Amino acid sequence: MRKTILGIAATAMLAPMVWAEDLVILQTNDTHSQLDQTDKGLGGIQRRKALIDSIRAEHPNVLLTDAGDAVQGTLFFTLYGGRAEMEAMNALGYDIAILGNHDFDNGVDSLARNISMSDAKWISTNYDFSERPDLDSVFEPYRIYDFDGKKVAVIGLNLDPKGMIAEGNYDGVRYLDVVKAANSTAWVLKHLMGADLVVALTHLGYTGMPNPSDTDIAAASEDIDIILGGHSHTTVTPGSGNEWVNNAVGKPVLVTQNGKSGAKVAEVLINLDSIGSALPVYRQHTIDSRLDGCEDPAIEAMLAPYRKGVDDLMGLKIGRTAKALDNNGPALLNFVADFCRDRGSQLLGSPVDLALMNKGSLRRSLPKGTITQGEIISMQPFANKVLVLEIKGKDLLDAFDVMATRGGDGVSSEVSARFDPATSRCTSVLINGKPVDSEKTYSVATIDYLAKGGDYMAPLTRGTVVATSDAIVYDDLISYIKSLRNKPVNPSDTPRMVPEP
């Protein structure tokens, strides 16, 4: 690879050449600890390495990037806290990476330990780490590479932690306005430091987010050429037209994103001699069985110390289902919402009025038939707790409007709600067939993450917590399934929070 890292100072350049090789930028995002294949048979670190190795063998200039949330979502993270994921990224040879919101799930100290194990360079243009010297010494605001005499700058753009990351988990990290940071840094890189190309590695979401998204950044920019995004789990398909957004001066900016769980990898091909006159070429690779047969024994040796704990939990049978429950469908969401209601009623000592669960907490599907302890932990992997809060009806309605912005969330069987997709506001919320009374106080079972305003559920912070479980949600859920005494889990397939026709 003819690559020189110039870093922040950018004081050196290679000798001029009469030609330049193409540059390939590879991007993953939101792999969420998916070191093995998903429950749908996609992804897996061995397949990902086979693809990356084949592209490196063909091209001398390859930059391997990650756009955040490499952790959280499988037993590898639950049991080992990120060590396995960092070793996996090292084995694949990642060049540069940024944080996702789930990197903060176990707090800043855990995050710092994980980063210290990583061989990749970590950047953030709009997080101020000055109150955390252990992070401030590691993170750079940008990185400049020299590929065959062309200077390629990479900036890192992160979401506002407030409302997304649990309070207390990002102490010492200060958020800077992402649009201002992106534009000012890109301008300096292009006009003062001589960058030929500015790439933004982002964890903001593709579009329609509560805070500035990738499409917002692209539209407001003048000097960013490519955005490699994450966070919203969007698959930005090449050729769909969604991969191009005109910037503030009418120039098309390439925007990519690969869904989640390592099921796809983006490839951006840049003709170094044609920067500024030719657009990059965007491809997307599906990580499936076509990549089998090239397993690297070193990868398995690296994962071996972590596998026993994972395999033990995945083999521990605790119950069964009457049908397959997809994590993107209503049945599984109904099941966890009803479980939350029942657990909340136990905690309160009397029936709660309703339960709320966010669909973003569902990280895998459950198969038909036997279900294991490991599958339940992987399906609901976060260290949250069920609690009960008392809240006024008017504040509860505000919370339903927040859920409407996401296209609906999980509610227990007492609830029937409709919302207007155009306004993202609820038009009807019924509890046991009756409209919510703005002045009545309701008992609501939910999880502490939402009750503290996580997932932008700020209205719930106006309630009063009256009971909290001592156990993590997945432990309560495992106990709940065991209490069914092998009666199959068979929730309703009917959505309970739906858009108006």
C-alpha positions in Angstrom: 0.0 0.0 0.0 1.5 3.3 -1.0 0.1 5.2 1.9 1.8 7.9 4.1 0.0 9.0 7.3 0.5 12.7 7.7 -1.6 13.0 10.8 -2.7 16.4 12.2 0.4 18.3 11.3 0.4 17.2 7.7 4.0 18.4 7.2 5.3 15.8 4.7 4.3 14.6 1.2 5.5 11.9 -1.0 7.6 12.8 -4.1 5.4 13.6 -7.1 4.4 10.7 -9.3 3.2 10.7 -12.9 0.3 8.4 -12.1 -1.7 7.3 -9.1 -3.4 4.0 -8.2 -7.1 4.1 -7.3 -8.0 4.4 -3.6 -10.5 2.0 -2.1 -12.3 2.9 1.1 -14.0 0.1 2.8 -16.6 0.8 5.5 -18.5 -1.1 8.1 -20.9 0.3 10.6 -23.2 -0.9 13.4 -21.7 -4.4 13.4 -22.9 -4.7 17.1 -20.6 -7.5 18.3 -21.7 -9.8 15.4 -18.5 -11.8 15.2 -20.5 -14.9 14.1 -23.3 -15.1 11.5 -26.6 -13.4 12.4 -29.7 -15.5 13.1 -30.6 -14.8 9.5 -27.3 -16.3 8.2 -25.5 -13.1 7.2 -22.3 -11.5 8.3 -19.5 -13.1 10.4 -16.0 -12.0 10.9 -14.4 -14.8 8.9 -16.5 -13.8 5.8 -15.7 -10.2 6.4 -12.0 -10.9 6.5 -12.1 -13.0 3.3 -13.7 -10.0 1.5 -11.3 -7.5 2.9 -8.3 -9.7 2.1 -9.4 -10.2 -1.5 -9.8 -6.4 -2.0 -6.4 -5.7 -0.4 -4.8 -8.3 -2.7 -6.2 -6.4 -5.7 -5.6 -2.8 -4.7 -2.5 -1.3 -3.2 -4.4 1.6 -1.6 -7.1 0.4 0.8 -8.4 2.3 3.8 -10.5 0.2 6.2 -12.9 2.3 8.3 -15.7 1.7 10.9 -18.5 4.2 11.5 -19.3 3.2 15.1 -21.2 0.7 17.3 -18.8 -2.1 16.7 -19.9 -3.3 20.1 -23.1 -4.4 22.0 -25.6 -6.8 20.7 -24.3 -10.3 21.2 -23.0 -12.4 24.1 -19.5 -11.5 23.1 -20.1 -8.0 24.5 -22.4 -9.1 27.4 -19.8 -11.5 28.7 -16.5 -9.7 27.8 -17.3 -6.0 27.6 -15.7 -5.3 24.2 -12.4 -7.1 24.4 -13.4 -9.6 21.8 -14.6 -6.9 19.3 -11.4 -4.9 19.7 -9.2 -8.0 19.0 -11.4 -8.8 16.0 -10.9 -5.3 14.6 -7.2 -5.6 15.1 -7.2 -9.0 13.3 -8.9 -7.4 10.3 -6.5 -4.5 10.3 -8.9 -1.5 10.7 -7.1 1.8 9.9 -9.5 4.3 11.4 -12.7 4.3 13.5 -15.2 6.4 15.4 -17.4 5.9 18.4 -21.0 4.9 18.3 -23.5 5.6 21.1 -23.3 2.0 22.3 -19.6 2.3 22.9 -20.7 4.2 26.0 -23.1 1.4 27.3 -20.8 0.4 30.1 -19.6 3.9 30.9 -16.6 6.0 29.9 -14.0 4.0 31.9 -15.0 0.8 30.0 -14.9 2.7 26.7 -11.4 4.0 27.5 -10.2 0.4 28.3 -11.6 -0.8 25.0 -10.0 1.9 23.0 -6.6 1.2 24.7 -6.7 -2.3 23.2 -7.4 -1.1 19.6 -4.7 -0.7 16.9 -6.9 1.6 14.8 -6.7 5.3 14.9 -9.7 6.9 16.6 -11.1 10.3 15.7 -13.8 12.7 16.7 -14.2 16.2 15.4 -17.1 17.2 17.6 -16.4 15.5 21.0 -14.3 17.4 23.5 -12.4 14.9 25.7 -10.4 17.5 27.6 -11.9 16.4 30.9 -10.9 12.8 30.2 -7.1 12.8 29.6 -7.1 9.0 28.9 -9.4 9.7 25.9 -8.0 13.1 25.0 -4.6 11.6 24.4 -6.0 9.0 22.0 -8.6 10.8 19.9 -7.6 13.1 17.1 -10.0 15.6 15.5 -9.1 14.4 12.0 -6.6 12.3 10.2 -4.8 13.0 6.9 -3.4 10.3 4.6 -1.2 10.6 1.6 -2.1 8.2 -1.2 0.3 8.5 -4.1 0.7 12.2 -3.6 -3.0 12.9 -3.0 -4.0 14.1 0.5 -7.2 12.4 1.8 -8.5 13.8 5.1 -11.0 12.0 7.4 -13.1 13.7 10.0 -15.3 12.0 12.6 -18.8 13.2 13.4 -20.7 12.0 16.5 -24.3 12.4 17.7 -25.4 14.4 20.6 -25.3 12.0 23.6 -28.1 13.7 25.4 -31.3 11.8 24.9 -29.5 8.8 23.3 -26.8 7.7 25.7 -27.8 7.0 29.3 -27.1 9.8 31.6 -23.9 9.2 33.6 -22.4 7.0 30.9 -20.7 9.9 29.0 -19.5 12.0 31.9 -16.4 14.1 30.9 -17.3 14.1 27.1 -18.6 17.4 25.8 -20.6 17.6 22.6 -19.8 20.3 20.0 -22.3 21.5 17.4 -21.8 18.9 14.7 -22.7 21.1 11.7 -20.4 23.9 12.7 -17.6 21.4 13.6 -18.0 19.6 10.3 -18.0 22.7 8.1 -15.2 24.6 9.9 -12.9 21.6 10.0 -13.5 20.6 6.4 -12.9 24.2 5.3 -9.5 24.3 7.1 -8.5 20.9 5.7 -9.4 21.8 2.1 -8.3 25.5 2.0 -5.5 25.8 4.5 -4.0 22.2 4.7 -4.3 21.3 1.0 -6.6 18.2 1.4 -7.7 17.0 -2.1 -10.6 15.0 -0.6 -12.5 15.2 2.7 -14.3 12.1 4.0 -16.6 12.3 7.0 -16.9 9.1 9.0 -20.2 9.6 10.9 -22.5 8.1 13.5 -25.5 10.3 13.1 -28.1 8.4 11.1 -29.0 8.7 7.5 -32.0 11.1 7.6 -35.0 12.2 9.7 -33.2 12.0 13.0 -33.9 14.2 16.1 -30.4 15.7 15.6 -28.5 16.6 12.4 -28.2 13.5 10.2 -26.0 12.6 7.3 -28.2 14.2 4.7 -28.4 17.4 6.8 -24.6 17.4 7.1 -24.2 16.9 3.3 -26.7 19.6 2.4 -25.1 22.1 4.7 -21.5 21.4 3.6 -19.3 22.9 0.9 -16.1 21.0 1.5 -17.1 17.4 2.4 -16.9 15.0 -0.5 -18.0 11.6 1.0 -20.0 10.6 4.1 -19.6 7.1 5.4 -22.4 6.8 7.9 -23.9 4.7 10.7 -26.4 4.7 13.6 -29.8 4.5 11.9 -29.1 1.0 10.4 -30.1 2.2 7.0 -29.1 0.3 3.9 -28.2 3.0 1.4 -28.3 1.0 -1.8 -26.0 1.9 -4.7 -28.0 3.1 -7.7 -31.0 3.9 -5.6 -30.5 7.7 -5.8 -30.4 7.9 -2.0 -26.6 7.8 -2.1 -26.3 11.3 -3.5 -27.1 14.5 -1.7 -26.4 18.0 -3.2 -24.4 20.2 -0.9 -24.8 23.9 -0.2 -23.2 24.8 -3.6 -25.0 22.1 -5.6 -22.2 19.5 -5.7 -23.2 15.9 -5.1 -21.9 14.3 -1.9 -21.8 10.5 -1.7 -23.6 9.2 1.5 -23.3 5.5 2.4 -24.5 3.2 5.2 -24.6 -0.6 5.5 -27.6 -1.6 7.6 -26.4 -3.5 10.7 -24.7 -6.6 12.1 -22.0 -6.7 9.5 -24.3 -8.0 6.8 -22.9 -5.7 4.3 -19.6 -3.8 3.6 -19.4 -0.6 1.5 -16.7 -0.1 -1.1 -15.9 3.4 -2.4 -13.6 3.5 -5.3 -11.8 6.8 -5.9 -9.7 7.6 -9.0 -6.9 9.6 -7.4 -6.0 11.4 -10.6 -9.6 12.5 -11.2 -10.5 13.9 -7.7 -12.6 16.9 -8.2 -13.6 16.0 -11.8 -15.0 12.5 -11.4 -17.4 11.1 -8.8 -16.4 8.1 -6.7 -17.9 4.7 -7.5 -20.0 3.2 -4.7 -20.4 -0.6 -4.4 -21.9 -2.7 -1.5 -20.9 -6.3 -0.7 -23.3 -8.7 1.0 -21.5 -10.8 3.5 -23.0 -14.2 2.9 -22.2 -17.9 2.2 -20.4 -17.0 -1.0 -17.5 -15.9 1.1 -17.2 -19.3 3.0 -14.3 -21.5 2.5 -11.5 -19.1 3.2 -11.6 -19.3 7.0 -8.5 -18.0 8.8 -7.3 -20.3 11.6 -5.8 -17.3 13.4 -9.2 -15.7 13.7 -10.6 -18.8 15.4 -7.6 -19.0 17.7 -8.2 -15.4 18.7 -11.9 -16.1 19.4 -11.4 -19.4 21.2 -10.9 -18.0 24.7 -14.3 -16.2 24.4 -16.3 -19.0 22.8 -16.9 -21.3 25.8 -19.0 -18.7 27.7 -20.9 -17.8 24.6 -21.6 -21.5 23.6 -22.6 -22.5 27.1 -25.3 -19.8 27.2 -26.5 -20.5 23.7 -27.0 -24.2 24.6 -28.9 -23.6 27.8 -32.6 -24.3 27.0 -35.2 -22.3 29.0 -38.4 -22.5 27.1 -40.0 -22.6 23.6 -42.0 -20.5 21.2 -45.0 -21.5 19.1 -43.7 -19.6 16.1 -40.7 -17.7 14.9 -40.6 -14.2 16.4 -38.8 -11.6 14.1 -37.2 -8.7 15.9 -38.6 -6.4 13.2 -42.1 -7.7 13.6 -45.0 -6.9 16.0 -45.2 -10.2 17.8 -41.8 -10.1 19.6 -42.4 -6.4 20.5 -45.8 -7.3 21.9 -44.3 -10.1 23.9 -41.6 -8.0 25.6 -44.1 -5.2 26.3 -46.5 -7.7 28.0 -43.7 -9.2 30.0 -42.7 -5.7 31.1 -46.3 -5.1 32.2 -46.5 -8.3 34.2 -43.1 -7.7 35.8 -44.1 -4.1 36.6 -47.3 -5.3 38.3 -45.3 -7.7 40.4 -43.0 -4.9 41.5 -45.9 -2.6 42.3 -48.0 -5.2 44.0 -51.0 -4.4 41.9 -51.8 -4.2 38.1 -50.1 -1.3 36.3 -52.1 0.6 33.7 -49.8 -0.2 30.8 -46.2 -0.9 29.7 -43.9 0.8 27.2 -40.8 -0.8 25.5 -38.7 0.6 22.7 -38.3 -1.6 19.6 -34.7 -0.5 19.4 -34.0 -2.8 22.4 -34.8 -5.9 20.3 -31.4 -7.1 18.8 -32.2 -10.5 17.4 -35.1 -12.7 16.4 -36.2 -15.9 18.3 -36.6 -19.2 16.4 -39.7 -21.4 16.4 -39.3 -24.1 19.0 -36.6 -24.3 21.7 -35.2 -21.0 22.9 -32.1 -20.7 25.0 -30.8 -18.4 27.7 -28.2 -17.0 25.3 -30.8 -16.2 22.7 -32.8 -14.2 25.2 -29.8 -12.3 26.4 -28.8 -11.5 22.8 -32.4 -10.5 22.0 -32.5 -8.0 24.9 -28.8 -7.4 25.7 -28.8 -4.1 27.5 -28.1 -3.7 31.2 -31.5 -2.0 31.8 -34.0 -2.7 34.6 -37.8 -2.8 34.7 -39.4 -0.1 36.8 -42.7 1.5 37.4 -43.4 5.2 37.3 -46.4 7.3 38.0 -47.0 9.9 35.4 -49.7 12.4 34.4 -51.8 11.6 31.3 -50.6 14.7 29.5 -47.0 13.7 29.9 -47.8 10.1 28.9 -49.4 11.5 25.7 -46.2 13.5 25.0 -44.2 10.2 25.3 -46.5 8.6 22.8 -45.8 11.4 20.4 -42.1 10.6 20.7 -42.7 7.0 20.0 -44.8 8.1 16.9 -41.7 9.8 15.5 -40.1 6.3 15.3 -43.1 4.7 13.6 -44.5 3.3 16.9 -42.9 1.4 19.7 -43.9 -1.5 22.0 -47.0 -1.2 24.2 -48.8 -3.7 26.3 -52.1 -5.3 25.3 -54.2 -2.7 27.1 -53.2 -0.1 24.6 -54.4 0.8 21.2 -52.8 3.8 19.5 -52.9 5.6 16.2 -50.5 8.2 14.8 -50.3 10.5 11.8 -47.1 9.7 9.9 -47.1 13.2 8.4 -47.0 15.0 11.7 -45.5 12.2 13.9 -48.2 12.8 16.5 -50.7 10.5 18.0 -54.3 11.0 16.9 -55.7 8.4 19.4 -54.4 6.7 22.5 -56.8 4.3 24.2 -56.1 2.4 27.4 -58.5 -0.4 28.0 -60.7 1.2 25.4 -60.7 4.7 27.1 -58.9 7.8 25.9 -56.0 8.9 28.1 -57.1 11.5 30.6 -54.6 14.3 30.6 -55.1 15.0 34.4 -55.2 11.4 35.6 -52.1 9.7 37.0 -51.1 6.4 35.4 -48.8 3.7 36.5 -46.5 2.7 33.7 -44.0 -0.1 33.5 -41.0 0.5 31.4 -37.2 0.3 31.6 -34.9 2.7 33.4 -33.2 3.8 30.2 -36.5 5.2 28.8 -37.6 6.5 32.2 -34.4 8.6 32.4 -35.1 10.1 29.0 -33.2 7.7 26.8 -34.3 7.2 23.1 -35.5 10.8 23.4 -38.2 9.9 25.9 -37.8 13.1 27.9 -41.5 13.2 28.8 -41.1 10.2 31.0 -38.6 12.1 33.2 -41.6 14.0 34.5 -42.9 10.9 36.2 -42.0 9.6 39.6 -40.4 6.1 40.0 -42.2 4.1 42.6 -40.7 0.6 42.1 -37.6 -0.9 40.4 -36.4 -4.4 39.8 -33.2 -5.6 41.3 -32.4 -7.7 38.2 -31.3 -6.8 34.6 -34.1 -7.0 32.1 -32.8 -10.2 30.5 -32.6 -12.0 33.8 -36.2 -11.0 34.6 -37.2 -12.1 31.2 -35.4 -15.5 31.5 -37.2 -16.1 34.9 -40.5 -15.1 33.2 -40.1 -17.6 30.4 -39.1 -20.3 32.9 -42.3 -19.6 34.9 -44.3 -20.5 31.9 -43.2 -24.1 32.5 -42.7 -24.9 28.9 -45.9 -23.4 27.8 -45.0 -21.9 24.3 -44.6 -18.2 23.9 -47.2 -17.2 21.4 -47.8 -13.5 21.3 -50.3 -11.6 19.1 -49.1 -10.6 15.6 -51.4 -7.5 15.6 -49.6 -4.2 15.9 -50.8 -2.1 18.8 -49.4 1.3 17.7 -50.2 1.9 14.0 -50.3 4.8 11.5 -53.5 6.2 10.4 -54.8 4.5 7.1 
